Structures are given as C-alpha cells and as structure tokens.
Amino acid sequence: MLKMAGQKKAGIMGSNIVKENNNYFSRMYAVYPDGIYRFYDKRHLFALGEEQDFLNLERKRLLQT
C-alpha cells in the first residue's frame, strides 16, 4: 500500500486481519503518499461474516497528529 500510494500520489485506505499476541484484529490502514500511515482496529465487526466469532474487538485506535 505504501508503494502504491507513492506511485499514485494519493491516500489509500484498506483493511487486513492482523495477529498480535495470539489475538486477531480487523485493522484498517490509512496510507499517505509521503510514506506516513495510520491504523485503527475496528470496533464494529461484520456480523454476516461472523467476524465476531474469530476476531477481537478494538485494541488500538487511529493516532491523530
């Protein structure tokens, strides 16, 4: 995402499942063309996908500057 944001000179957002200390989080990333990125562990999981059965809720919040 960092490479693509730089190439396109645009901010990109996307999410991925991240494992930390045997816990899984649905983490949203905001990536900027200057190489800075922020992330947020989602608080609201997708019920139809039954994410609540295998993902943990928010642990880290998006850091504001």
N, C-alpha and C positions, 0 to 999 in steps of 0.2 A: 504494500500500500504506500509506503514511503517513496519508493521509486516511481510509482505511477503518479502520485500527487506532484512530484517534482517535474516529471515529464509533461504532464497536462497543465501544470501551473494552476492547480485547483485543489480545494479541500475535498477530501473523500471521507465518507463515513461507512462503516461496516461492522459486522459483529462476528464473533468466533467463540467457541467453547474453550475455556482455559482451565487447566488443572493446577491448583495450588494446595499443597499440604493435604492431599487426598480429598479435596473438595473441588467440585466443578461449578464454574460460573459462566453465565452467558454475558460476555463482555463486549460492549460497544466501543469502537475506536473512532476518534475524530483525528484525521491525519492532515497536516498542512504542507504546502509546497516548500516551506522553509525548513522542513525536517522535524518540526515540533509535532508531538502527538499527545493526545489526552485520552483517557479511557474512563469507563463507567460500568460497574457491574449492575446489570438490570435488576430492578426491584419487582417488576411485573413480568411473570413468565407466561408463555403461550400455552393456555390450558388445553386447546385442541391437540397440541403436540405432546401433551402430558409432560412438559418440561419440569413441572414441579416434582415429578417422581424421581428425577435423577440430577437436577441442578440445585445448587444452593442459592439463596437469595442474596441480595446486595451485600458486598463486603467493603468495596472501595468505591468512592464517589469520584466523579469527574472533578479534576482540580481546576479551579478558575485562576486566571492570572490578572 
